[in-house]
Amino acid sequence: MEALRLWTEGSAWFSNESGKKGLIKEGCYADFIVPSADYFSVEEEEIKDIVSLLTVVGGKIVYGDRIFKSLAPQELQASPEWSPVNFFGGYQAVHPVKEPLPWETSVTS
């Protein structure tokens, strides 16, 4: 629990944004994710495999995958055009999300 608090509230402190970031409360930025697994119930070695299925920044959806893909904006191509990400994928290709997630159902916009 302490590690998660340091990752959220602590990061806000480093960017001089305490009270605006790192908490889910009125007056804070509306930035959050829906993780692919429950951080508090997975084995410690599996924490590194958790990825975002939905990312909201400033109250707007900026990324969606799997059941949230229909809500996501069009993905941008990596630049420059010859970037390996365009051919092999980004970090998410290294640790694929395990199939299926028990709570998954179709989500529509």
N, CA, C and O atoms as a GROMACS GRO file, in nm:
protein
  436
    1MET      N    1   0.083  -0.119   0.000
    1MET     CA    2   0.000   0.000   0.000
    1MET      C    3   0.088   0.126   0.000
    1MET      O    4   0.058   0.223  -0.070
    2GLU      N    5   0.194   0.123   0.078
    2GLU     CA    6   0.283   0.239   0.085
    2GLU      C    7   0.348   0.266  -0.050
    2GLU      O    8   0.366   0.382  -0.089
    3ALA      N    9   0.385   0.160  -0.121
    3ALA     CA   10   0.448   0.178  -0.253
    3ALA      C   11   0.352   0.246  -0.350
    3ALA      O   12   0.392   0.334  -0.426
    4LEU      N   13   0.225   0.206  -0.348
    4LEU     CA   14   0.126   0.267  -0.436
    4LEU      C   15   0.105   0.414  -0.401
    4LEU      O   16   0.093   0.498  -0.490
    5ARG      N   17   0.099   0.446  -0.272
    5ARG     CA   18   0.082   0.584  -0.229
    5ARG      C   19   0.201   0.669  -0.274
    5ARG      O   20   0.183   0.781  -0.322
    6LEU      N   21   0.321   0.615  -0.259
    6LEU     CA   22   0.439   0.690  -0.302
    6LEU      C   23   0.440   0.711  -0.454
    6LEU      O   24   0.485   0.814  -0.502
    7TRP      N   25   0.390   0.612  -0.528
    7TRP     CA   26   0.387   0.622  -0.674
    7TRP      C   27   0.287   0.728  -0.719
    7TRP      O   28   0.308   0.791  -0.822
    8THR      N   29   0.179   0.747  -0.644
    8THR     CA   30   0.075   0.843  -0.684
    8THR      C   31   0.095   0.978  -0.616
    8THR      O   32   0.129   1.076  -0.682
    9GLU      N   33   0.075   0.984  -0.486
    9GLU     CA   34   0.091   1.110  -0.413
    9GLU      C   35   0.236   1.159  -0.416
    9GLU      O   36   0.261   1.279  -0.430
   10GLY      N   37   0.329   1.067  -0.404
   10GLY     CA   38   0.471   1.104  -0.404
   10GLY      C   39   0.514   1.167  -0.535
   10GLY      O   40   0.591   1.263  -0.536
   11SER      N   41   0.465   1.113  -0.646
   11SER     CA   42   0.498   1.170  -0.777
   11SER      C   43   0.445   1.312  -0.789
   11SER      O   44   0.510   1.399  -0.849
   12ALA      N   45   0.328   1.337  -0.732
   12ALA     CA   46   0.271   1.472  -0.734
   12ALA      C   47   0.360   1.568  -0.656
   12ALA      O   48   0.375   1.684  -0.695
   13TRP      N   49   0.416   1.523  -0.548
   13TRP     CA   50   0.505   1.607  -0.467
   13TRP      C   51   0.627   1.649  -0.549
   13TRP      O   52   0.668   1.765  -0.545
   14PHE      N   53   0.685   1.553  -0.622
   14PHE     CA   54   0.805   1.583  -0.702
   14PHE      C   55   0.778   1.684  -0.812
   14PHE      O   56   0.868   1.759  -0.850
   15SER      N   57   0.656   1.688  -0.864
   15SER     CA   58   0.624   1.784  -0.970
   15SER      C   59   0.557   1.910  -0.916
   15SER      O   60   0.501   1.989  -0.992
   16ASN      N   61   0.564   1.929  -0.783
   16ASN     CA   62   0.502   2.045  -0.717
   16ASN      C   63   0.352   2.055  -0.745
   16ASN      O   64   0.298   2.165  -0.760
   17GLU      N   65   0.285   1.939  -0.751
   17GLU     CA   66   0.142   1.938  -0.777
   17GLU      C   67   0.065   1.863  -0.668
   17GLU      O   68  -0.041   1.806  -0.694
   18SER      N   69   0.118   1.864  -0.546
   18SER     CA   70   0.046   1.804  -0.433
   18SER      C   71  -0.088   1.872  -0.417
   18SER      O   72  -0.098   1.994  -0.428
   19GLY      N   73  -0.192   1.793  -0.393
   19GLY     CA   74  -0.326   1.848  -0.381
   19GLY      C   75  -0.399   1.859  -0.513
   19GLY      O   76  -0.519   1.886  -0.515
   20LYS      N   77  -0.327   1.840  -0.625
   20LYS     CA   78  -0.390   1.843  -0.757
   20LYS      C   79  -0.379   1.709  -0.828
   20LYS      O   80  -0.462   1.677  -0.912
   21LYS      N   81  -0.276   1.631  -0.794
   21LYS     CA   82  -0.252   1.501  -0.855
   21LYS      C   83  -0.233   1.396  -0.746
   21LYS      O   84  -0.204   1.430  -0.631
   22GLY      N   85  -0.249   1.270  -0.783
   22GLY     CA   86  -0.218   1.161  -0.692
   22GLY      C   87  -0.331   1.119  -0.600
   22GLY      O   88  -0.315   1.024  -0.523
   23LEU      N   89  -0.444   1.186  -0.607
   23LEU     CA   90  -0.560   1.154  -0.524
   23LEU      C   91  -0.686   1.156  -0.610
   23LEU      O   92  -0.692   1.226  -0.711
   24ILE      N   93  -0.784   1.079  -0.570
   24ILE     CA   94  -0.914   1.086  -0.638
   24ILE      C   95  -1.007   1.159  -0.542
   24ILE      O   96  -1.066   1.100  -0.452
   25LYS      N   97  -1.019   1.290  -0.566
   25LYS     CA   98  -1.107   1.372  -0.483
   25LYS      C   99  -1.141   1.500  -0.560
   25LYS      O  100  -1.074   1.537  -0.656
   26GLU      N  101  -1.245   1.567  -0.516
   26GLU     CA  102  -1.288   1.690  -0.580
   26GLU      C  103  -1.175   1.792  -0.579
   26GLU      O  104  -1.107   1.811  -0.478
   27GLY      N  105  -1.157   1.858  -0.694
   27GLY     CA  106  -1.053   1.959  -0.707
   27GLY      C  107  -0.923   1.906  -0.764
   27GLY      O  108  -0.836   1.984  -0.802
   28CYS      N  109  -0.909   1.773  -0.772
   28CYS     CA  110  -0.789   1.713  -0.832
   28CYS      C  111  -0.815   1.688  -0.980
   28CYS      O  112  -0.929   1.682  -1.026
   29TYR      N  113  -0.705   1.673  -1.054
   29TYR     CA  114  -0.719   1.640  -1.196
   29TYR      C  115  -0.792   1.507  -1.210
   29TYR      O  116  -0.780   1.420  -1.124
   30ALA      N  117  -0.867   1.492  -1.319
   30ALA     CA  118  -0.944   1.370  -1.343
   30ALA      C  119  -0.860   1.271  -1.422
   30ALA      O  120  -0.902   1.227  -1.529
   31ASP      N  121  -0.744   1.235  -1.372
   31ASP     CA  122  -0.656   1.139  -1.438
   31ASP      C  123  -0.662   1.007  -1.362
   31ASP      O  124  -0.641   1.004  -1.241
   32PHE      N  125  -0.690   0.899  -1.434
   32PHE     CA  126  -0.692   0.767  -1.371
   32PHE      C  127  -0.679   0.660  -1.478
   32PHE      O  128  -0.692   0.687  -1.597
   33ILE      N  129  -0.655   0.538  -1.433
   33ILE     CA  130  -0.648   0.423  -1.523
   33ILE      C  131  -0.738   0.313  -1.470
   33ILE      O  132  -0.777   0.312  -1.353
   34VAL      N  133  -0.772   0.219  -1.558
   34VAL     CA  134  -0.834   0.094  -1.519
   34VAL      C  135  -0.726  -0.012  -1.545
   34VAL      O  136  -0.694  -0.041  -1.661
   35PRO      N  137  -0.671  -0.070  -1.439
   35PRO     CA  138  -0.563  -0.167  -1.457
   35PRO      C  139  -0.614  -0.304  -1.503
   35PRO      O  140  -0.732  -0.337  -1.485
   36SER      N  141  -0.524  -0.383  -1.560
   36SER     CA  142  -0.559  -0.515  -1.610
   36SER      C  143  -0.571  -0.619  -1.499
   36SER      O  144  -0.621  -0.729  -1.523
   37ALA      N  145  -0.527  -0.585  -1.380
   37ALA     CA  146  -0.537  -0.677  -1.266
   37ALA      C  147  -0.547  -0.594  -1.138
   37ALA      O  148  -0.512  -0.476  -1.137
   38ASP      N  149  -0.593  -0.657  -1.032
   38ASP     CA  150  -0.606  -0.591  -0.903
   38ASP      C  151  -0.469  -0.587  -0.835
   38ASP      O  152  -0.415  -0.690  -0.794
   39TYR      N  153  -0.414  -0.467  -0.825
   39TYR     CA  154  -0.282  -0.445  -0.766
   39TYR      C  155  -0.270  -0.509  -0.628
   39TYR      O  156  -0.162  -0.556  -0.591
   40PHE      N  157  -0.378  -0.512  -0.552
   40PHE     CA  158  -0.373  -0.560  -0.414
   40PHE      C  159  -0.390  -0.711  -0.401
   40PHE      O  160  -0.367  -0.767  -0.294
   41SER      N  161  -0.431  -0.779  -0.509
   41SER     CA  162  -0.454  -0.922  -0.496
   41SER      C  163  -0.360  -1.009  -0.579
   41SER      O  164  -0.358  -1.131  -0.559
   42VAL      N  165  -0.283  -0.951  -0.672
   42VAL     CA  166  -0.192  -1.033  -0.752
   42VAL      C  167  -0.065  -1.063  -0.672
   42VAL      O  168  -0.030  -0.991  -0.578
   43GLU      N  169   0.002  -1.168  -0.712
   43GLU     CA  170   0.131  -1.200  -0.651
   43GLU      C  171   0.229  -1.087  -0.683
   43GLU      O  172   0.219  -1.022  -0.786
   44GLU      N  173   0.323  -1.066  -0.593
   44GLU     CA  174   0.418  -0.955  -0.608
   44GLU      C  175   0.490  -0.959  -0.742
   44GLU      O  176   0.511  -0.854  -0.804
   45GLU      N  177   0.530  -1.078  -0.789
   45GLU     CA  178   0.604  -1.085  -0.916
   45GLU      C  179   0.516  -1.053  -1.037
   45GLU      O  180   0.568  -1.030  -1.146
   46GLU      N  181   0.384  -1.052  -1.020
   46GLU     CA  182   0.293  -1.021  -1.130
   46GLU      C  183   0.262  -0.872  -1.141
   46GLU      O  184   0.203  -0.829  -1.241
   47ILE      N  185   0.300  -0.792  -1.042
   47ILE     CA  186   0.271  -0.649  -1.046
   47ILE      C  187   0.332  -0.585  -1.171
   47ILE      O  188   0.271  -0.496  -1.231
   48LYS      N  189   0.450  -0.629  -1.210
   48LYS     CA  190   0.517  -0.570  -1.327
   48LYS      C  191   0.441  -0.595  -1.457
   48LYS      O  192   0.465  -0.526  -1.556
   49ASP      N  193   0.350  -0.692  -1.458
   49ASP     CA  194   0.274  -0.724  -1.579
   49ASP      C  195   0.143  -0.647  -1.589
   49ASP      O  196   0.073  -0.659  -1.690
   50ILE      N  197   0.108  -0.569  -1.488
   50ILE     CA  198  -0.017  -0.492  -1.491
   50ILE      C  199  -0.002  -0.379  -1.592
   50ILE      O  200   0.095  -0.304  -1.589
   51VAL      N  201  -0.099  -0.367  -1.681
   51VAL     CA  202  -0.101  -0.260  -1.781
   51VAL      C  203  -0.235  -0.186  -1.772
   51VAL      O  204  -0.329  -0.235  -1.710
   52SER      N  205  -0.242  -0.072  -1.832
   52SER     CA  206  -0.366   0.004  -1.834
   52SER      C  207  -0.456  -0.046  -1.945
   52SER      O  208  -0.412  -0.064  -2.059
   53LEU      N  209  -0.582  -0.069  -1.912
   53LEU     CA  210  -0.682  -0.102  -2.013
   53LEU      C  211  -0.758   0.023  -2.056
   53LEU      O  212  -0.813   0.029  -2.166
   54LEU      N  213  -0.761   0.123  -1.968
   54LEU     CA  214  -0.826   0.251  -1.998
   54LEU      C  215  -0.747   0.360  -1.926
   54LEU      O  216  -0.717   0.347  -1.808
   55THR      N  217  -0.715   0.467  -1.997
   55THR     CA  218  -0.644   0.580  -1.937
   55THR      C  219  -0.725   0.706  -1.965
   55THR      O  220  -0.760   0.736  -2.079
   56VAL      N  221  -0.753   0.780  -1.858
   56VAL     CA  222  -0.828   0.906  -1.868
   56VAL      C  223  -0.739   1.017  -1.815
   56VAL      O  224  -0.688   1.009  -1.703
   57VAL      N  225  -0.720   1.122  -1.895
   57VAL     CA  226  -0.637   1.237  -1.858
   57VAL      C  227  -0.720   1.363  -1.876
   57VAL      O  228  -0.775   1.388  -1.984
   58GLY      N  229  -0.729   1.442  -1.771
   58GLY     CA  230  -0.809   1.564  -1.777
   58GLY      C  231  -0.954   1.537  -1.806
   58GLY      O  232  -1.023   1.621  -1.865
   59GLY      N  233  -1.003   1.420  -1.765
   59GLY     CA  234  -1.142   1.385  -1.787
   59GLY      C  235  -1.172   1.331  -1.926
   59GLY      O  236  -1.288   1.303  -1.957
   60LYS      N  237  -1.069   1.314  -2.011
   60LYS     CA  238  -1.089   1.263  -2.147
   60LYS      C  239  -1.016   1.130  -2.164
   60LYS      O  240  -0.905   1.112  -2.115
   61ILE      N  241  -1.080   1.039  -2.233
   61ILE     CA  242  -1.018   0.910  -2.261
   61ILE      C  243  -0.907   0.930  -2.362
   61ILE      O  244  -0.930   0.983  -2.471
   62VAL      N  245  -0.786   0.888  -2.327
   62VAL     CA  246  -0.672   0.900  -2.418
   62VAL      C  247  -0.617   0.764  -2.462
   62VAL      O  248  -0.536   0.757  -2.554
   63TYR      N  249  -0.663   0.656  -2.395
   63TYR     CA  250  -0.617   0.522  -2.433
   63TYR      C  251  -0.721   0.421  -2.388
   63TYR      O  252  -0.775   0.431  -2.278
   64GLY      N  253  -0.747   0.325  -2.473
   64GLY     CA  254  -0.836   0.215  -2.439
   64GLY      C  255  -0.790   0.090  -2.508
   64GLY      O  256  -0.748   0.093  -2.624
   65ASP      N  257  -0.798  -0.021  -2.438
   65ASP     CA  258  -0.758  -0.149  -2.496
   65ASP      C  259  -0.860  -0.254  -2.454
   65ASP      O  260  -0.935  -0.236  -2.358
   66ARG      N  261  -0.863  -0.363  -2.529
   66ARG     CA  262  -0.954  -0.474  -2.503
   66ARG      C  263  -1.098  -0.427  -2.494
   66ARG      O  264  -1.150  -0.374  -2.593
   67ILE      N  265  -1.165  -0.442  -2.383
   67ILE     CA  266  -1.307  -0.406  -2.376
   67ILE      C  267  -1.331  -0.256  -2.387
   67ILE      O  268  -1.444  -0.214  -2.412
   68PHE      N  269  -1.227  -0.175  -2.370
   68PHE     CA  270  -1.240  -0.030  -2.378
   68PHE      C  271  -1.190   0.026  -2.511
   68PHE      O  272  -1.190   0.148  -2.530
   69LYS      N  273  -1.147  -0.060  -2.602
   69LYS     CA  274  -1.088  -0.015  -2.728
   69LYS      C  275  -1.184   0.073  -2.809
   69LYS      O  276  -1.141   0.168  -2.875
   70SER      N  277  -1.312   0.043  -2.804
   70SER     CA  278  -1.410   0.122  -2.881
   70SER      C  279  -1.424   0.264  -2.827
   70SER      O  280  -1.477   0.350  -2.897
   71LEU      N  281  -1.379   0.289  -2.706
   71LEU     CA  282  -1.388   0.422  -2.647
   71LEU      C  283  -1.264   0.508  -2.674
   71LEU      O  284  -1.266   0.629  -2.651
   72ALA      N  285  -1.158   0.446  -2.722
   72ALA     CA  286  -1.030   0.513  -2.738
   72ALA      C  287  -1.023   0.596  -2.864
   72ALA      O  288  -1.086   0.564  -2.964
   73PRO      N  289  -0.944   0.705  -2.859
   73PRO     CA  290  -0.920   0.781  -2.983
   73PRO      C  291  -0.831   0.699  -3.077
   73PRO      O  292  -0.770   0.600  -3.035
   74GLN      N  293  -0.826   0.739  -3.201
   74GLN     CA  294  -0.741   0.669  -3.298
   74GLN      C  295  -0.596   0.677  -3.252
   74GLN      O  296  -0.548   0.782  -3.211
   75GLU      N  297  -0.526   0.563  -3.260
   75GLU     CA  298  -0.386   0.560  -3.220
   75GLU      C  299  -0.300   0.636  -3.319
   75GLU      O  300  -0.324   0.631  -3.440
   76LEU      N  301  -0.201   0.706  -3.267
   76LEU     CA  302  -0.108   0.779  -3.351
   76LEU      C  303   0.009   0.688  -3.387
   76LEU      O  304   0.050   0.604  -3.306
   77GLN      N  305   0.062   0.705  -3.506
   77GLN     CA  306   0.179   0.628  -3.547
   77GLN      C  307   0.302   0.688  -3.482
   77GLN      O  308   0.315   0.810  -3.473
   78ALA      N  309   0.392   0.603  -3.436
   78ALA     CA  310   0.516   0.650  -3.374
   78ALA      C  311   0.600   0.724  -3.478
   78ALA      O  312   0.596   0.693  -3.598
   79SER      N  313   0.674   0.821  -3.430
   79SER     CA  314   0.761   0.899  -3.517
   79SER      C  315   0.903   0.885  -3.467
   79SER      O  316   0.925   0.886  -3.346
   80PRO      N  317   1.000   0.871  -3.553
   80PRO     CA  318   0.995   0.875  -3.699
   80PRO      C  319   0.931   0.748  -3.756
   80PRO      O  320   0.911   0.649  -3.686
   81GLU      N  321   0.899   0.754  -3.884
   81GLU     CA  322   0.829   0.645  -3.952
   81GLU      C  323   0.900   0.511  -3.936
   81GLU      O  324   0.835   0.407  -3.930
   82TRP      N  325   1.034   0.512  -3.929
   82TRP     CA  326   1.111   0.387  -3.919
   82TRP      C  327   1.124   0.336  -3.776
   82TRP      O  328   1.196   0.239  -3.752
   83SER      N  329   1.058   0.400  -3.679
   83SER     CA  330   1.067   0.359  -3.539
   83SER      C  331   1.035   0.210  -3.522
   83SER      O  332   0.937   0.162  -3.579
   84PRO      N  333   1.116   0.138  -3.445
   84PRO     CA  334   1.087  -0.004  -3.420
   84PRO      C  335   0.948  -0.028  -3.360
   84PRO      O  336   0.890  -0.134  -3.379
   85VAL      N  337   0.894   0.072  -3.288
   85VAL     CA  338   0.760   0.056  -3.230
   85VAL      C  339   0.657   0.032  -3.340
   85VAL      O  340   0.560  -0.040  -3.318
   86ASN      N  341   0.677   0.092  -3.457
   86ASN     CA  342   0.584   0.072  -3.568
   86ASN      C  343   0.588  -0.069  -3.624
   86ASN      O  344   0.495  -0.112  -3.692
   87PHE      N  345   0.694  -0.143  -3.597
   87PHE     CA  346   0.710  -0.277  -3.650
   87PHE      C  347   0.694  -0.386  -3.544
   87PHE      O  348   0.645  -0.495  -3.575
   88PHE      N  349   0.734  -0.357  -3.420
   88PHE     CA  350   0.736  -0.460  -3.317
   88PHE      C  351   0.645  -0.430  -3.198
   88PHE      O  352   0.632  -0.515  -3.110
   89GLY      N  353   0.582  -0.313  -3.193
   89GLY     CA  354   0.499  -0.276  -3.079
   89GLY      C  355   0.581  -0.209  -2.971
   89GLY      O  356   0.704  -0.210  -2.974
   90GLY      N  357   0.511  -0.152  -2.874
   90GLY     CA  358   0.577  -0.083  -2.763
   90GLY      C  359   0.594  -0.174  -2.644
   90GLY      O  360   0.598  -0.296  -2.657
   91TYR      N  361   0.605  -0.113  -2.526
   91TYR     CA  362   0.629  -0.190  -2.404
   91TYR      C  363   0.519  -0.294  -2.381
   91TYR      O  364   0.544  -0.400  -2.325
   92GLN      N  365   0.397  -0.262  -2.423
   92GLN     CA  366   0.286  -0.353  -2.399
   92GLN      C  367   0.303  -0.486  -2.471
   92GLN      O  368   0.243  -0.586  -2.431
   93ALA      N  369   0.384  -0.491  -2.575
   93ALA     CA  370   0.408  -0.616  -2.646
   93ALA      C  371   0.496  -0.710  -2.565
   93ALA      O  372   0.496  -0.831  -2.590
   94VAL      N  373   0.570  -0.658  -2.468
   94VAL     CA  374   0.660  -0.739  -2.386
   94VAL      C  375   0.583  -0.822  -2.284
   94VAL      O  376   0.616  -0.938  -2.263
   95HIS      N  377   0.482  -0.763  -2.221
   95HIS     CA  378   0.404  -0.830  -2.117
   95HIS      C  379   0.257  -0.830  -2.156
   95HIS      O  380   0.180  -0.746  -2.109
   96PRO      N  381   0.216  -0.925  -2.242
   96PRO     CA  382   0.077  -0.924  -2.286
   96PRO      C  383  -0.019  -0.950  -2.169
   96PRO      O  384   0.015  -1.020  -2.074
   97VAL      N  385  -0.138  -0.893  -2.178
   97VAL     CA  386  -0.240  -0.912  -2.076
   97VAL      C  387  -0.288  -1.057  -2.083
   97VAL      O  388  -0.313  -1.110  -2.192
   98LYS      N  389  -0.299  -1.120  -1.968
   98LYS     CA  390  -0.345  -1.258  -1.964
   98LYS      C  391  -0.492  -1.264  -2.003
   98LYS      O  392  -0.570  -1.176  -1.968
   99GLU      N  393  -0.530  -1.367  -2.077
   99GLU     CA  394  -0.667  -1.384  -2.126
   99GLU      C  395  -0.738  -1.489  -2.043
   99GLU      O  396  -0.671  -1.579  -1.992
  100PRO      N  397  -0.865  -1.482  -2.028
  100PRO     CA  398  -0.946  -1.360  -2.028
  100PRO      C  399  -0.951  -1.301  -1.888
  100PRO      O  400  -0.918  -1.369  -1.790
  101LEU      N  401  -0.991  -1.178  -1.877
  101LEU     CA  402  -1.011  -1.117  -1.746
  101LEU      C  403  -1.150  -1.156  -1.698
  101LEU      O  404  -1.246  -1.150  -1.776
  102PRO      N  405  -1.164  -1.198  -1.573
  102PRO     CA  406  -1.292  -1.251  -1.527
  102PRO      C  407  -1.409  -1.153  -1.532
  102PRO      O  408  -1.523  -1.197  -1.544
  103TRP      N  409  -1.385  -1.024  -1.525
  103TRP     CA  410  -1.492  -0.926  -1.521
  103TRP      C  411  -1.523  -0.865  -1.656
  103TRP      O  412  -1.608  -0.777  -1.667
  104GLU      N  413  -1.454  -0.912  -1.760
  104GLU     CA  414  -1.472  -0.849  -1.891
  104GLU      C  415  -1.606  -0.878  -1.955
  104GLU      O  416  -1.653  -0.991  -1.959
  105THR      N  417  -1.666  -0.772  -2.003
  105THR     CA  418  -1.784  -0.778  -2.088
  105THR      C  419  -1.767  -0.669  -2.192
  105THR      O  420  -1.678  -0.585  -2.177
  106SER      N  421  -1.845  -0.667  -2.292
  106SER     CA  422  -1.832  -0.566  -2.397
  106SER      C  423  -1.874  -0.429  -2.344
  106SER      O  424  -1.975  -0.415  -2.275
  107VAL      N  425  -1.795  -0.328  -2.379
  107VAL     CA  426  -1.827  -0.190  -2.345
  107VAL      C  427  -1.842  -0.114  -2.476
  107VAL      O  428  -1.759  -0.126  -2.565
  108THR      N  429  -1.948  -0.036  -2.487
  108THR     CA  430  -1.970   0.042  -2.609
  108THR      C  431  -1.972   0.189  -2.575
  108THR      O  432  -1.999   0.228  -2.461
  109SER      N  433  -1.944   0.270  -2.675
  109SER     CA  434  -1.943   0.415  -2.653
  109SER      C  435  -2.080   0.473  -2.652
  109SER      O  436  -2.096   0.594  -2.635
   0.00000   0.00000   0.00000
